[in-house]
């Protein structure tokens, strides 16, 4: 019984990961395969993530009280939102208290399909674009305008910077 | 707030339900964004339907491995068993719904999956100019691709769709033939 429960709990996440991968493949395939297209594809993915993030946060915060301040909002993103989307919380949140927040995820789920190793690092950005959009979209609907970028240092850790 | 895996049935139900609702919304919303993008990129619904089927197929051929690993279901004895596994295990596992299996053909090679609700279409309305769009066509591709990997060639299509005004969503699955393993491609 325990195995079945475990299987089901992660299965919908797996389904989303498969969809996300196909989405990435589609965006990249439908563009001309030139170096210059990479930026546009990243933007397309990011924009899709943005719209999904907006919709998602709306559902998630339907019955939630308003946030006290920006930090409160970021904590929500790190805990509730991240758990909703990635089934875990952000591992580390840092801020300079002047509008820059760094969110660290040490086991970013969408990168788990990608092998660790330097030669794959160049592919990481397209795996992160949609998720950056998700965060930006969520924040947008919470009244926070942001720029969200992501960095991968050692796979699959990512750092999201909200400016 | 991080939950560990050794929980009782009750608390699992609580946590599981809320995270299931939210995660299926992630899938639903992402799927919606995908269909929207496809409608922008392609001129007609037929093309979009084909793309969705193709993408579904790509997902299906990989999903089957994931499914077999999670469910530890053995080889199905016949198409009836396959139908039950699809409806009661696979759909439940990935989409949280259990379609009913009905309308078997006399030969036992064709059946319908009736979905009372379709999580993919939550919050979705089809605009008038997309009347031939098979919004959830990804599912057909997924089923087709997954079964192909277990040596079954099937035809899968929507025959009823709540988005197009029907009362239920009905997917018709037809067994075409058994695929022999390890034959060179293109011989059939």
Interface residues (C-beta under 8 A of the other chain):
Chain A: X3 X4 X5 X6 X7 X8 X9 X10 X11 X12 X13 X14 X15 X16 X18 X19 X20 X22 X23 X25 X26 X27 X30 X44 X48 X51 X52 X55 X56 X59 X60 X79 X80 X83 X84 X85 X87 X88 X89 X130
Chain B: X1 X2 X5 X12 X16 X19 X20 X22 X23 X24 X25 X26 X27 X29 X30 X31 X32 X33 X34 X37 X38 X41 X51 X55 X58 X59 X62 X63 X66 X67 X70 X71 X72 X92 X93 X94 X95 X96 X123 X138
